[in-house]
Amino acid sequence: MKEEMKLKDKVAIVTGGSRGIGRAVVAELARQGARVYFTFHRNAEAAAETEKATGARKLLCPQPDAETIVKTAEAVVAEAGRIDILVNNAGVHADQFLMLMPESEWTKVIDTNLNGAFRWAKAVTRPMLSAGGGAIINVASVSALVGVAGQTNYSASKGAILAFTRSLAAELGGKGIRVNAVAPGFIETDMTAVLPRDIKRRNLERILLKRFGSAAEVASVVAFLASDESAYIVGQTIVVDGGLTAAAL
Ligand code: NAP
């Protein structure tokens, strides 16, 4: 089989595919032959751009809306007949020191990043079981692995995603559904564009490769975890951070 068609005939859902890492994942899965659906929340213009650039289908579906998530998954099954791949990518951050953090900002980040991933994983499990297998890839962060001041809400959501990944893998591995995670470091997207220049400079100094990553560099790892190339990898996290967390000094 030609290398780029490794996901031929697979049906994929990518949450938060309108921009950034999600858009790159949509593009890579489509390039490798998958039929791709992606969700977005507010940015209809960016979603239309992703759709145009990749041939994937956009679906307006907010992470906090459990009912719409179930209906969206059902609509994809009705149209495409199956769901083989779920990429839980949609995420937000709302950085603030804990003592100043309103509870609403804590709840928003946990609900979008963690509860949303739970809702989506639950919604695709039955169709994947019916299809006899599948792959779920959860997008975490290096903030799940090391402490980052100002990110207690974000790192709690991402640390929980890694624990969720392992336990769900234990539940579903025996049924042919592989659950894995990626933990990106500092990737150039809208999410990191807003960070203060000082924080960017300090991160750059710590990254062994001395550059930020691209969304495409995360997408290729997600596509690997979605494909049979990773058939014997279950419940694991692949860190994609240019060495940010590899060295202490
Ligand atoms: P981004 O550029 O800000 O894009 C976020 C995506 O998530 C957009 O498609 C957005 O849709 C969608 N989204 C946000 N809130 C949503 C909601 N409530 N319901 C549905 N969709 C929603 O972010 P990114 O940098 O690509 O990050 C993608 C993932 O990678 C996130 O989980 C993030 O935590 C993780 N990550 C990023 C980095 C990094 O350095 N960039 C590092 C580690 C981990 P709209 O366009 O409609 O707003």
Residues whose N, C-alpha, C, O or C-beta is under 5 A from the ligand:
A	BS01	NAP	G16 G17 S18 R19 G20 I21 G22 T39 F40 H41 R42 N43 A46 C61 P62 Q63 P64 N89 A90 G91 V92 T112 V139 A140 S141 V142 P184 G185 F186 I187 T189 D190 M191 T192
